[in-house]
Amino acid sequence: MQKVNLLQKFDSFSDHWAPRIVARYNQNEVRLAKLEGEFIWHQHDDTDELFLCIEGVLDLELRDRTVTLNPGELFVVPRATEHRPIARTPEVKVLLIDPKDMPNTGDEATATRAIEI
Amino acid sequence: MQKVNLLQKFDSFSDHWAPRIVARYNQNEVRLAKLEGEFIWHQHDDTDELFLCIEGVLDLELRDRTVTLNPGELFVVPRATEHRPIARTPEVKVLLIDPKDMPNTGDEATATRAIEI
C-alpha cells in the first residue's frame, strides 16, 4: 500500500454520509466520511465503531448522553449501543474504523456501501 | 468509555517508545507513543500495524523502501513485514492500532508493554 494523506483524500470527494475506504488493517476498514446534519439512530450488534474527528464538531448522541468530538478527539461506540451522529458545524470530517463490509447504518437495506478510493 | 483528546493524552507522559493505551476497539488497542531517534528492525508475524502521524516526521523504513509520514498521514505496515520506525524530528507523536497485548518489538522478551492511561 501507499501512505494515505487524510486531507488529500477528503479533498477527493464531496458527498455526505458516504464512507470511503482509504486503508485496511487486518479485517477492518479505515474509512473517511464527510457529515452534514443528522444521521439516523442505529447500532452495530457485533462490533465497536471508532470515530476520530478530523475537522468540525461532531455530536455522537447515545441514549443516555451525548459525546461531543472536536478535532483530535476520538470515541469508540461500544457494540450494540444505539447512537446517532450529528454534525454541529456545516461539515464534519471524520475517520472511522469498522469491520470489513460493515453497513454504516447497521442494516444492509439502508446502508451506503463504503467505496475504496 | 470517555472521549479521548489526543493532545491531552500526549501531554500526560514524556518517555519514548513506551506505548499508552487510550482506547479499545474490538480486540485491538489504540495506542499513543512518543518517538525519538531510531527503533529496532522488527516484524509482527500475525498482524498488520496502523500508524497515524500526529506530530513531527516519521520514517517507516521497510526493507525495500521508506515511507515518510507527516502529520495527518497514515500507513498500515502489512503483517510479517520487517520495519523500523525512525523519528526524523526531535520528537514524533504517533497513534497506533495493534491487537490486544501485542509486543511493540514483535517479541515479548524485548517489548515495552503498553500501559493503559
gemmi code that builds the backbone of each chain (N, CA, C; Angstrom):
import gemmi

chains = {
    "A": [
        ("MET", (0.828, -1.203, 0.000), (0.000, 0.000, 0.000), (0.866, 1.258, 0.000)),
        ("GLN", (0.230, 2.355, -0.354), (0.881, 3.658, -0.256), (0.407, 4.340, 1.024)),
        ("LYS", (1.147, 5.373, 1.449), (0.657, 6.129, 2.600), (-0.590, 6.902, 2.197)),
        ("VAL", (-1.359, 7.295, 3.189), (-2.623, 7.999, 2.975), (-2.529, 9.372, 3.630)),
        ("ASN", (-2.690, 10.412, 2.817), (-2.777, 11.764, 3.362), (-4.262, 12.083, 3.552)),
        ("LEU", (-4.669, 12.214, 4.805), (-6.112, 12.304, 5.093), (-6.759, 13.511, 4.408)),
        ("LEU", (-6.133, 14.672, 4.488), (-6.784, 15.858, 3.901), (-6.854, 15.761, 2.382)),
        ("GLN", (-5.831, 15.193, 1.758), (-5.903, 14.987, 0.301), (-7.044, 14.043, -0.060)),
        ("LYS", (-7.216, 12.999, 0.726), (-8.318, 12.062, 0.454), (-9.671, 12.755, 0.636)),
        ("PHE", (-9.802, 13.552, 1.690), (-11.065, 14.272, 1.887), (-11.356, 15.212, 0.713)),
        ("ASP", (-10.298, 15.793, 0.148), (-10.494, 16.718, -0.985), (-10.988, 16.001, -2.240)),
        ("SER", (-10.904, 14.666, -2.254), (-11.232, 13.931, -3.476), (-12.707, 13.542, -3.587)),
        ("PHE", (-13.509, 13.896, -2.587), (-14.946, 13.610, -2.698), (-15.718, 14.672, -1.926)),
        ("SER", (-17.007, 14.779, -2.231), (-17.767, 15.870, -1.607), (-19.118, 15.437, -1.042)),
        ("ASP", (-19.558, 14.223, -1.331), (-20.882, 13.824, -0.817), (-20.809, 13.466, 0.671)),
        ("HIS", (-21.961, 13.508, 1.297), (-22.038, 13.315, 2.741), (-22.587, 11.931, 3.090)),
        ("TRP", (-22.118, 11.418, 4.222), (-22.593, 10.134, 4.759), (-22.287, 8.961, 3.821)),
        ("ALA", (-21.290, 9.139, 2.963), (-20.903, 8.067, 2.028), (-19.440, 7.716, 2.301)),
        ("PRO", (-19.203, 6.704, 3.123), (-17.837, 6.430, 3.576), (-16.924, 5.947, 2.455)),
        ("ARG", (-15.680, 6.404, 2.507), (-14.618, 5.957, 1.603), (-13.622, 5.112, 2.389)),
        ("ILE", (-13.185, 4.025, 1.778), (-12.172, 3.162, 2.393), (-10.803, 3.644, 1.926)),
        ("VAL", (-9.942, 4.015, 2.864), (-8.618, 4.514, 2.478), (-7.494, 3.574, 2.894)),
        ("ALA", (-7.793, 2.616, 3.759), (-6.767, 1.655, 4.182), (-7.471, 0.478, 4.846)),
        ("ARG", (-6.729, -0.604, 4.974), (-7.244, -1.803, 5.640), (-6.260, -2.229, 6.711)),
        ("TYR", (-6.805, -2.598, 7.846), (-5.999, -3.087, 8.970), (-6.605, -4.424, 9.397)),
        ("ASN", (-5.893, -5.492, 9.146), (-6.438, -6.835, 9.382), (-7.819, -6.926, 8.730)),
        ("GLN", (-8.840, -7.313, 9.452), (-10.157, -7.474, 8.817), (-11.019, -6.219, 8.984)),
        ("ASN", (-10.360, -5.081, 9.110), (-11.082, -3.824, 9.318), (-10.785, -2.835, 8.202)),
        ("GLU", (-11.685, -1.872, 8.059), (-11.519, -0.809, 7.074), (-11.335, 0.527, 7.787)),
        ("VAL", (-10.365, 1.295, 7.328), (-10.231, 2.688, 7.756), (-11.028, 3.499, 6.752)),
        ("ARG", (-12.048, 4.177, 7.247), (-12.971, 4.900, 6.371), (-12.938, 6.396, 6.678)),
        ("LEU", (-13.137, 7.197, 5.647), (-13.304, 8.638, 5.823), (-14.716, 8.999, 5.388)),
        ("ALA", (-15.324, 9.930, 6.119), (-16.652, 10.394, 5.716), (-16.781, 11.878, 6.003)),
        ("LYS", (-17.548, 12.531, 5.133), (-17.971, 13.909, 5.380), (-19.424, 13.871, 5.849)),
        ("LEU", (-19.700, 14.603, 6.887), (-21.022, 14.569, 7.514), (-21.653, 15.954, 7.472)),
        ("GLU", (-22.961, 15.950, 7.263), (-23.720, 17.215, 7.266), (-25.065, 16.895, 7.905)),
        ("GLY", (-25.472, 17.690, 8.882), (-26.777, 17.459, 9.516), (-26.799, 16.169, 10.320)),
        ("GLU", (-27.967, 15.562, 10.411), (-28.170, 14.410, 11.285), (-28.147, 13.092, 10.517)),
        ("PHE", (-27.658, 12.072, 11.165), (-27.791, 10.714, 10.651), (-28.986, 10.076, 11.373)),
        ("ILE", (-29.190, 8.788, 11.188), (-30.292, 8.092, 11.854), (-29.781, 7.372, 13.105)),
        ("TRP", (-30.683, 7.110, 14.026), (-30.356, 6.240, 15.154), (-30.111, 4.830, 14.612)),
        ("HIS", (-29.029, 4.221, 15.059), (-28.746, 2.843, 14.626), (-27.752, 2.220, 15.589)),
        ("GLN", (-27.483, 0.950, 15.402), (-26.479, 0.267, 16.214), (-25.845, -0.846, 15.394)),
        ("HIS", (-24.666, -1.269, 15.853), (-23.950, -2.366, 15.221), (-23.853, -3.489, 16.259)),
        ("ASP", (-24.597, -4.554, 16.017), (-24.749, -5.573, 17.063), (-23.459, -6.303, 17.380)),
        ("ASP", (-22.570, -6.414, 16.380), (-21.422, -7.311, 16.549), (-20.086, -6.600, 16.640)),
        ("THR", (-20.089, -5.290, 16.681), (-18.792, -4.610, 16.638), (-18.851, -3.229, 17.275)),
        ("ASP", (-17.709, -2.855, 17.854), (-17.457, -1.470, 18.234), (-17.270, -0.642, 16.958)),
        ("GLU", (-17.342, 0.677, 17.114), (-17.066, 1.573, 15.981), (-16.232, 2.748, 16.487)),
        ("LEU", (-15.090, 2.965, 15.824), (-14.183, 4.036, 16.248), (-14.417, 5.294, 15.413)),
        ("PHE", (-14.564, 6.431, 16.091), (-14.705, 7.739, 15.447), (-13.527, 8.620, 15.872)),
        ("LEU", (-12.831, 9.196, 14.903), (-11.813, 10.209, 15.186), (-12.195, 11.453, 14.399)),
        ("CYS", (-12.479, 12.539, 15.114), (-12.874, 13.787, 14.449), (-11.632, 14.471, 13.878)),
        ("ILE", (-11.679, 14.765, 12.583), (-10.554, 15.423, 11.909), (-10.824, 16.917, 11.739)),
        ("GLU", (-12.068, 17.263, 11.439), (-12.403, 18.689, 11.228), (-13.868, 18.900, 11.584)),
        ("GLY", (-14.186, 20.048, 12.183), (-15.566, 20.329, 12.564), (-15.888, 19.776, 13.945)),
        ("VAL", (-17.152, 19.860, 14.310), (-17.608, 19.393, 15.625), (-18.699, 18.350, 15.415)),
        ("LEU", (-18.492, 17.192, 16.007), (-19.393, 16.051, 15.830), (-20.013, 15.662, 17.161)),
        ("ASP", (-21.343, 15.637, 17.206), (-22.022, 15.044, 18.361), (-22.318, 13.585, 18.062)),
        ("LEU", (-21.969, 12.743, 19.014), (-22.411, 11.341, 18.971), (-23.468, 11.208, 20.054)),
        ("GLU", (-24.720, 11.236, 19.629), (-25.796, 11.056, 20.608), (-25.895, 9.578, 20.968)),
        ("LEU", (-25.885, 9.308, 22.257), (-26.192, 7.974, 22.776), (-27.520, 8.116, 23.506)),
        ("ARG", (-28.131, 7.040, 23.896), (-29.448, 7.160, 24.531), (-29.370, 7.831, 25.900)),
        ("ASP", (-28.217, 7.740, 26.564), (-28.098, 8.296, 27.919), (-27.205, 9.522, 28.013)),
        ("ARG", (-26.587, 9.917, 26.911), (-25.690, 11.076, 26.954), (-25.260, 11.420, 25.530)),
        ("THR", (-24.615, 12.571, 25.396), (-24.066, 12.977, 24.098), (-22.570, 13.203, 24.262)),
        ("VAL", (-21.795, 12.618, 23.364), (-20.344, 12.810, 23.349), (-20.030, 13.782, 22.219)),
        ("THR", (-19.406, 14.903, 22.542), (-19.074, 15.912, 21.539), (-17.593, 15.819, 21.194)),
        ("LEU", (-17.319, 15.583, 19.927), (-15.927, 15.436, 19.482), (-15.481, 16.655, 18.692)),
        ("ASN", (-14.385, 17.239, 19.140), (-13.690, 18.286, 18.396), (-12.518, 17.643, 17.653)),
        ("PRO", (-11.886, 18.386, 16.751), (-10.760, 17.802, 16.020), (-9.688, 17.264, 16.979)),
        ("GLY", (-9.188, 16.081, 16.677), (-8.174, 15.469, 17.529), (-8.755, 14.693, 18.688)),
        ("GLU", (-10.076, 14.472, 18.672), (-10.717, 13.694, 19.737), (-11.346, 12.434, 19.140)),
        ("LEU", (-11.259, 11.356, 19.895), (-11.821, 10.089, 19.409), (-12.705, 9.460, 20.460)),
        ("PHE", (-13.594, 8.614, 19.968), (-14.518, 7.876, 20.831), (-14.837, 6.560, 20.149)),
        ("VAL", (-14.954, 5.530, 20.948), (-15.349, 4.221, 20.425), (-16.763, 3.922, 20.924)),
        ("VAL", (-17.705, 3.843, 20.002), (-19.070, 3.455, 20.362), (-19.066, 1.946, 20.586)),
        ("PRO", (-19.434, 1.506, 21.792), (-19.401, 0.066, 22.050), (-20.420, -0.688, 21.201)),
        ("ARG", (-20.125, -1.950, 20.969), (-21.041, -2.766, 20.163), (-22.443, -2.761, 20.777)),
        ("ALA", (-23.440, -2.857, 19.921), (-24.836, -2.959, 20.357), (-25.304, -1.740, 21.153)),
        ("THR", (-24.705, -0.600, 20.848), (-25.080, 0.643, 21.529), (-25.702, 1.589, 20.506)),
        ("GLU", (-26.943, 1.975, 20.739), (-27.589, 2.889, 19.803), (-26.869, 4.230, 19.799)),
        ("HIS", (-26.687, 4.762, 18.609), (-26.035, 6.071, 18.503), (-26.549, 6.807, 17.272)),
        ("ARG", (-26.415, 8.121, 17.337), (-26.796, 8.960, 16.198), (-25.768, 10.071, 16.043)),
        ("PRO", (-25.002, 10.055, 14.971), (-24.047, 11.145, 14.709), (-24.782, 12.385, 14.178)),
        ("ILE", (-24.362, 13.538, 14.656), (-24.917, 14.816, 14.194), (-23.762, 15.793, 13.987)),
        ("ALA", (-23.691, 16.352, 12.785), (-22.680, 17.383, 12.512), (-23.138, 18.691, 13.140)),
        ("ARG", (-22.309, 19.244, 14.018), (-22.661, 20.509, 14.687), (-22.052, 21.707, 13.981)),
        ("THR", (-21.228, 21.464, 12.987), (-20.708, 22.519, 12.117), (-21.213, 22.190, 10.707)),
        ("PRO", (-21.133, 23.144, 9.783), (-21.709, 22.888, 8.451), (-21.189, 21.602, 7.819)),
        ("GLU", (-19.929, 21.273, 8.078), (-19.405, 19.989, 7.607), (-18.461, 19.430, 8.660)),
        ("VAL", (-18.500, 18.125, 8.798), (-17.584, 17.431, 9.696), (-16.810, 16.411, 8.861)),
        ("LYS", (-15.513, 16.325, 9.144), (-14.685, 15.284, 8.518), (-14.283, 14.305, 9.612)),
        ("VAL", (-14.566, 13.033, 9.375), (-14.329, 12.041, 10.411), (-13.627, 10.812, 9.827)),
        ("LEU", (-12.742, 10.221, 10.616), (-12.129, 8.928, 10.298), (-12.827, 7.882, 11.150)),
        ("LEU", (-13.210, 6.772, 10.513), (-13.870, 5.683, 11.231), (-13.084, 4.398, 11.040)),
        ("ILE", (-13.174, 3.523, 12.002), (-12.688, 2.156, 11.793), (-13.847, 1.211, 12.066)),
        ("ASP", (-14.094, 0.379, 11.070), (-15.205, -0.573, 11.097), (-14.724, -1.901, 10.531)),
        ("PRO", (-15.389, -2.980, 10.894), (-15.060, -4.254, 10.252), (-15.364, -4.197, 8.756)),
        ("LYS", (-14.614, -4.982, 8.017), (-14.807, -5.123, 6.582), (-16.291, -5.325, 6.255)),
        ("ASP", (-16.774, -4.559, 5.290), (-18.126, -4.694, 4.749), (-19.248, -4.319, 5.717)),
        ("MET", (-18.924, -3.762, 6.863), (-19.991, -3.418, 7.815), (-20.885, -2.315, 7.242)),
        ("PRO", (-22.210, -2.494, 7.248), (-23.104, -1.445, 6.754), (-23.133, -0.245, 7.705)),
        ("ASN", (-23.069, 0.962, 7.148), (-22.912, 2.150, 8.003), (-24.147, 2.443, 8.847)),
        ("THR", (-25.283, 1.900, 8.436), (-26.500, 2.083, 9.239), (-26.776, 0.885, 10.151)),
        ("GLY", (-25.916, -0.113, 10.076), (-26.153, -1.328, 10.840), (-27.082, -2.286, 10.115)),
        ("ASP", (-27.492, -1.943, 8.906), (-28.544, -2.689, 8.189), (-28.249, -2.601, 6.688)),
        ("GLU", (-28.050, -3.736, 6.057), (-27.718, -3.751, 4.631), (-28.744, -2.988, 3.789)),
        ("ALA", (-30.003, -3.065, 4.196), (-31.081, -2.497, 3.369), (-30.991, -0.973, 3.249)),
        ("THR", (-30.480, -0.334, 4.282), (-30.466, 1.136, 4.295), (-29.062, 1.706, 4.158)),
        ("ALA", (-28.068, 0.848, 4.082), (-26.681, 1.320, 4.149), (-26.225, 1.979, 2.858)),
        ("THR", (-25.281, 2.900, 2.991), (-24.490, 3.375, 1.869), (-23.167, 2.629, 1.907)),
        ("ARG", (-22.923, 1.824, 0.904), (-21.733, 0.967, 0.922), (-20.461, 1.808, 0.838)),
        ("ALA", (-19.492, 1.444, 1.639), (-18.202, 2.139, 1.600), (-17.473, 1.805, 0.295)),
        ("ILE", (-16.884, 2.836, -0.300), (-16.192, 2.711, -1.590), (-14.706, 2.876, -1.371)),
        ("GLU", (-13.928, 2.048, -2.011), (-12.468, 2.174, -1.889), (-11.987, 3.332, -2.760)),
        ("ILE", (-11.135, 4.171, -2.225), (-10.548, 5.255, -3.033), (-9.040, 5.251, -2.852)),
    ],
    "B": [
        ("MET", (-16.941, 4.245, 28.065), (-15.696, 4.987, 27.969), (-15.961, 6.482, 27.812)),
        ("GLN", (-14.934, 7.247, 28.043), (-14.983, 8.678, 27.802), (-14.300, 8.970, 26.461)),
        ("LYS", (-14.559, 10.157, 25.924), (-13.837, 10.527, 24.715), (-12.363, 10.740, 25.057)),
        ("VAL", (-11.531, 10.683, 24.059), (-10.085, 10.815, 24.226), (-9.616, 12.019, 23.424)),
        ("ASN", (-8.996, 12.971, 24.118), (-8.362, 14.102, 23.440), (-6.885, 13.733, 23.252)),
        ("LEU", (-6.495, 13.554, 22.011), (-5.156, 13.005, 21.754), (-4.053, 13.875, 22.333)),
        ("LEU", (-4.130, 15.195, 22.106), (-3.025, 16.048, 22.580), (-2.966, 16.085, 24.105)),
        ("GLN", (-4.122, 16.067, 24.759), (-4.107, 15.997, 26.232), (-3.459, 14.702, 26.710)),
        ("LYS", (-3.758, 13.621, 26.048), (-3.141, 12.340, 26.439), (-1.631, 12.375, 26.215)),
        ("PHE", (-1.217, 12.937, 25.088), (0.235, 13.031, 24.849), (0.917, 13.877, 25.928)),
        ("ASP", (0.224, 14.902, 26.405), (0.817, 15.766, 27.434), (0.998, 15.044, 28.769)),
        ("SER", (0.356, 13.892, 28.930), (0.372, 13.219, 30.230), (1.556, 12.259, 30.407)),
        ("PHE", (2.409, 12.137, 29.393), (3.601, 11.294, 29.562), (4.730, 11.850, 28.705)),
        ("SER", (5.953, 11.448, 29.025), (7.091, 12.043, 28.321), (8.114, 11.025, 27.841)),
        ("ASP", (8.014, 9.772, 28.257), (9.024, 8.803, 27.815), (8.780, 8.361, 26.373)),
        ("HIS", (9.832, 7.863, 25.763), (9.784, 7.495, 24.351), (9.704, 5.984, 24.164)),
        ("TRP", (9.028, 5.594, 23.088), (8.918, 4.176, 22.711), (8.180, 3.350, 23.750)),
        ("ALA", (7.352, 4.001, 24.561), (6.579, 3.306, 25.599), (5.100, 3.573, 25.327)),
        ("PRO", (4.440, 2.681, 24.601), (3.076, 2.958, 24.154), (2.067, 3.019, 25.295)),
        ("ARG", (1.120, 3.944, 25.160), (-0.007, 4.071, 26.083), (-1.283, 3.649, 25.370)),
        ("ILE", (-2.116, 2.927, 26.077), (-3.407, 2.507, 25.530), (-4.443, 3.556, 25.919)),
        ("VAL", (-5.091, 4.162, 24.922), (-6.073, 5.201, 25.222), (-7.498, 4.778, 24.879)),
        ("ALA", (-7.655, 3.709, 24.123), (-8.995, 3.218, 23.778), (-8.863, 1.796, 23.271)),
        ("ARG", (-9.985, 1.113, 23.246), (-10.037, -0.251, 22.722), (-11.127, -0.335, 21.679)),
        ("TYR", (-10.820, -1.011, 20.599), (-11.785, -1.235, 19.508), (-11.795, -2.743, 19.248)),
        ("ASN", (-12.899, -3.378, 19.569), (-12.965, -4.840, 19.494), (-11.732, -5.435, 20.190)),
        ("GLN", (-10.990, -6.278, 19.528), (-9.846, -6.907, 20.205), (-8.536, -6.161, 19.928)),
        ("ASN", (-8.659, -4.867, 19.660), (-7.473, -4.063, 19.343), (-7.309, -2.932, 20.346)),
        ("GLU", (-6.083, -2.431, 20.412), (-5.772, -1.297, 21.277), (-5.399, -0.093, 20.426)),
        ("VAL", (-5.946, 1.058, 20.781), (-5.493, 2.321, 20.203), (-4.407, 2.835, 21.136)),
        ("ARG", (-3.216, 2.968, 20.597), (-2.050, 3.320, 21.408), (-1.469, 4.648, 20.953)),
        ("LEU", (-0.919, 5.394, 21.889), (-0.168, 6.607, 21.573), (1.267, 6.393, 21.997)),
        ("ALA", (2.188, 6.900, 21.194), (3.596, 6.807, 21.575), (4.328, 8.064, 21.138)),
        ("LYS", (5.324, 8.422, 21.943), (6.284, 9.465, 21.575), (7.568, 8.767, 21.147)),
        ("LEU", (8.098, 9.211, 20.038), (9.271, 8.553, 19.458), (10.424, 9.544, 19.367)),
        ("GLU", (11.621, 9.029, 19.593), (12.843, 9.833, 19.480), (13.928, 8.916, 18.911)),
        ("GLY", (14.593, 9.360, 17.873), (15.663, 8.546, 17.293), (15.132, 7.294, 16.620)),
        ("GLU", (15.943, 6.247, 16.630), (15.625, 5.022, 15.883), (15.075, 3.924, 16.779)),
        ("PHE", (14.184, 3.145, 16.236), (13.751, 1.912, 16.885), (14.549, 0.771, 16.258)),
        ("ILE", (14.195, -0.447, 16.596), (14.897, -1.614, 16.026), (14.095, -2.178, 14.846)),
        ("TRP", (14.802, -2.886, 13.984), (14.116, -3.658, 12.942), (13.319, -4.769, 13.608)),
        ("HIS", (12.056, -4.911, 13.203), (11.241, -5.988, 13.771), (10.049, -6.245, 12.850)),
        ("GLN", (9.278, -7.246, 13.175), (8.068, -7.537, 12.419), (7.038, -8.183, 13.334)),
        ("HIS", (5.790, -8.121, 12.888), (4.688, -8.750, 13.625), (4.109, -9.828, 12.701)),
        ("ASP", (4.347, -11.071, 13.076), (4.033, -12.173, 12.155), (2.544, -12.333, 11.892)),
        ("ASP", (1.714, -11.953, 12.861), (0.294, -12.301, 12.772), (-0.619, -11.113, 12.570)),
        ("THR", (-0.079, -9.922, 12.392), (-0.974, -8.767, 12.329), (-0.368, -7.608, 11.553)),
        ("ASP", (-1.261, -6.856, 10.918), (-0.918, -5.537, 10.395), (-0.703, -4.581, 11.569)),
        ("GLU", (-0.101, -3.430, 11.273), (0.054, -2.386, 12.299), (-0.219, -1.034, 11.650)),
        ("LEU", (-1.154, -0.295, 12.255), (-1.542, 1.003, 11.701), (-0.789, 2.121, 12.413)),
        ("PHE", (-0.194, 3.019, 11.626), (0.489, 4.215, 12.135), (-0.210, 5.459, 11.596)),
        ("LEU", (-0.584, 6.368, 12.473), (-1.099, 7.684, 12.064), (-0.214, 8.732, 12.731)),
        ("CYS", (0.483, 9.514, 11.909), (1.382, 10.546, 12.456), (0.552, 11.734, 12.929)),
        ("ILE", (0.758, 12.118, 14.166), (0.024, 13.250, 14.758), (0.898, 14.507, 14.781)),
        ("GLU", (2.177, 14.338, 15.063), (3.092, 15.496, 15.137), (4.499, 15.036, 14.801)),
        ("GLY", (5.246, 15.867, 14.082), (6.609, 15.505, 13.704), (6.638, 14.734, 12.396)),
        ("VAL", (7.815, 14.241, 12.056), (8.004, 13.486, 10.811), (8.570, 12.111, 11.146)),
        ("LEU", (7.876, 11.087, 10.671), (8.221, 9.702, 10.980), (8.592, 8.953, 9.717)),
        ("ASP", (9.793, 8.375, 9.698), (10.139, 7.441, 8.634), (9.799, 6.026, 9.092)),
        ("LEU", (9.114, 5.307, 8.221), (8.937, 3.868, 8.425), (9.817, 3.185, 7.384)),
        ("GLU", (10.970, 2.737, 7.824), (11.850, 2.015, 6.903), (11.315, 0.610, 6.704)),
        ("LEU", (11.163, 0.238, 5.456), (10.870, -1.155, 5.091), (12.126, -1.650, 4.377)),
        ("ARG", (12.231, -2.929, 4.110), (13.469, -3.430, 3.503), (13.655, -2.923, 2.083)),
        ("ASP", (12.536, -2.599, 1.416), (12.654, -2.197, 0.009), (12.351, -0.725, -0.247)),
        ("ARG", (11.946, 0.005, 0.793), (11.633, 1.426, 0.607), (11.404, 2.058, 1.971)),
        ("THR", (11.304, 3.387, 1.967), (10.998, 4.114, 3.204), (9.738, 4.924, 2.983)),
        ("VAL", (8.801, 4.818, 3.919), (7.571, 5.598, 3.883), (7.714, 6.728, 4.902)),
        ("THR", (7.606, 7.969, 4.433), (7.753, 9.118, 5.318), (6.376, 9.690, 5.637)),
        ("LEU", (6.046, 9.723, 6.916), (4.730, 10.224, 7.342), (4.857, 11.592, 7.990)),
        ("ASN", (4.102, 12.539, 7.455), (3.933, 13.844, 8.073), (2.621, 13.833, 8.857)),
        ("PRO", (2.365, 14.863, 9.662), (1.108, 14.888, 10.429), (-0.103, 14.745, 9.504)),
        ("GLY", (-1.051, 13.911, 9.915), (-2.252, 13.689, 9.116), (-2.070, 12.627, 8.044)),
        ("GLU", (-0.965, 11.888, 8.120), (-0.730, 10.809, 7.158), (-0.666, 9.474, 7.891)),
        ("LEU", (-1.221, 8.447, 7.261), (-1.230, 7.125, 7.880), (-0.708, 6.070, 6.916)),
        ("PHE", (-0.244, 4.993, 7.519), (0.263, 3.853, 6.757), (0.017, 2.609, 7.584)),
        ("VAL", (-0.327, 1.527, 6.888), (-0.500, 0.240, 7.559), (0.642, -0.672, 7.129)),
        ("VAL", (1.492, -1.035, 8.083), (2.559, -1.992, 7.799), (1.916, -3.376, 7.725)),
        ("PRO", (2.032, -4.064, 6.591), (1.399, -5.384, 6.478), (2.029, -6.393, 7.439)),
        ("ARG", (1.256, -7.388, 7.782), (1.765, -8.425, 8.685), (3.031, -9.059, 8.101)),
        ("ALA", (3.907, -9.447, 8.998), (5.114, -10.179, 8.609), (6.022, -9.362, 7.694)),
        ("THR", (5.983, -8.060, 7.869), (6.829, -7.170, 7.066), (7.810, -6.468, 8.000)),
        ("GLU", (9.093, -6.666, 7.763), (10.087, -6.012, 8.607), (9.996, -4.501, 8.450)),
        ("HIS", (10.077, -3.810, 9.575), (10.029, -2.344, 9.524), (10.836, -1.772, 10.689)),
        ("ARG", (11.266, -0.534, 10.477), (11.990, 0.186, 11.530), (11.517, 1.627, 11.539)),
        ("PRO", (10.834, 2.051, 12.595), (10.434, 3.452, 12.727), (11.636, 4.318, 13.138)),
        ("ILE", (11.726, 5.485, 12.525), (12.769, 6.455, 12.871), (12.140, 7.840, 12.948)),
        ("ALA", (12.327, 8.497, 14.072), (11.844, 9.873, 14.224), (12.789, 10.800, 13.478)),
        ("ARG", (12.258, 11.561, 12.532), (13.088, 12.483, 11.754), (13.051, 13.894, 12.298)),
        ("THR", (12.218, 14.113, 13.293), (12.207, 15.375, 14.031), (12.548, 15.019, 15.483)),
        ("PRO", (12.910, 16.001, 16.306), (13.364, 15.674, 17.667), (12.370, 14.792, 18.424)),
        ("GLU", (11.080, 15.012, 18.167), (10.079, 14.127, 18.756), (8.967, 13.902, 17.738)),
        ("VAL", (8.451, 12.695, 17.737), (7.301, 12.353, 16.896), (6.188, 11.842, 17.812)),
        ("LYS", (4.964, 12.283, 17.524), (3.796, 11.751, 18.234), (2.996, 10.929, 17.238)),
        ("VAL", (2.723, 9.692, 17.615), (2.069, 8.778, 16.684), (0.940, 8.030, 17.381)),
        ("LEU", (-0.135, 7.776, 16.622), (-1.229, 6.898, 17.059), (-1.051, 5.576, 16.337)),
        ("LEU", (-1.153, 4.483, 17.092), (-1.028, 3.146, 16.521), (-2.271, 2.334, 16.820)),
        ("ILE", (-2.575, 1.400, 15.955), (-3.581, 0.394, 16.297), (-2.934, -0.967, 16.145)),
        ("ASP", (-3.034, -1.720, 17.236), (-2.417, -3.046, 17.341), (-3.390, -3.982, 18.034)),
        ("PRO", (-3.254, -5.279, 17.790), (-4.065, -6.223, 18.559), (-3.733, -6.134, 20.052)),
        ("LYS", (-4.721, -6.450, 20.840), (-4.567, -6.505, 22.300), (-3.300, -7.279, 22.663)),
        ("ASP", (-2.516, -6.685, 23.556), (-1.328, -7.324, 24.138), (-0.180, -7.572, 23.162)),
        ("MET", (-0.273, -7.029, 21.959), (0.818, -7.264, 21.010), (2.111, -6.584, 21.471)),
        ("PRO", (3.233, -7.323, 21.524), (4.501, -6.692, 21.926), (5.011, -5.718, 20.853)),
        ("ASN", (5.462, -4.537, 21.283), (5.803, -3.495, 20.301), (7.018, -3.829, 19.454)),
        ("THR", (7.838, -4.766, 19.942), (9.004, -5.181, 19.156), (8.724, -6.468, 18.373)),
        ("GLY", (7.539, -7.014, 18.529), (7.226, -8.285, 17.897), (7.687, -9.474, 18.732)),
        ("ASP", (8.256, -9.181, 19.914), (8.901, -10.226, 20.726), (8.708, -9.862, 22.205)),
        ("GLU", (8.065, -10.747, 22.952), (7.791, -10.468, 24.375), (9.068, -10.122, 25.154)),
        ("ALA", (10.171, -10.752, 24.786), (11.405, -10.609, 25.570), (11.964, -9.188, 25.529)),
        ("THR", (11.739, -8.498, 24.410), (12.340, -7.168, 24.263), (11.304, -6.055, 24.295)),
        ("ALA", (10.045, -6.398, 24.445), (8.975, -5.409, 24.304), (8.861, -4.491, 25.518)),
        ("THR", (8.375, -3.279, 25.256), (7.892, -2.402, 26.321), (6.374, -2.532, 26.325)),
        ("ARG", (5.846, -3.049, 27.401), (4.411, -3.337, 27.453), (3.601, -2.039, 27.422)),
        ("ALA", (2.544, -2.036, 26.642), (1.666, -0.866, 26.580), (0.891, -0.726, 27.889)),
        ("ILE", (0.796, 0.510, 28.356), (0.148, 0.819, 29.639), (-1.147, 1.564, 29.362)),
        ("GLU", (-2.175, 1.202, 30.081), (-3.452, 1.915, 29.920), (-3.389, 3.255, 30.654)),
        ("ILE", (-3.832, 4.320, 29.998), (-3.888, 5.620, 30.684), (-5.259, 6.243, 30.464)),
    ],
}
model = gemmi.Model(1)
for chain_id, residues in chains.items():
    chain = gemmi.Chain(chain_id)
    for i, (resn, *xyz) in enumerate(residues, 1):
        res = gemmi.Residue()
        res.name, res.seqid = resn, gemmi.SeqId(i, " ")
        for name, pos in zip(("N", "CA", "C"), xyz):
            atom = gemmi.Atom()
            atom.name, atom.element = name, gemmi.Element(name[0])
            atom.pos, atom.b_iso = gemmi.Position(*pos), 0.0
            res.add_atom(atom)
        chain.add_residue(res)
    model.add_chain(chain)
structure = gemmi.Structure()
structure.add_model(model)
structure.setup_entities()
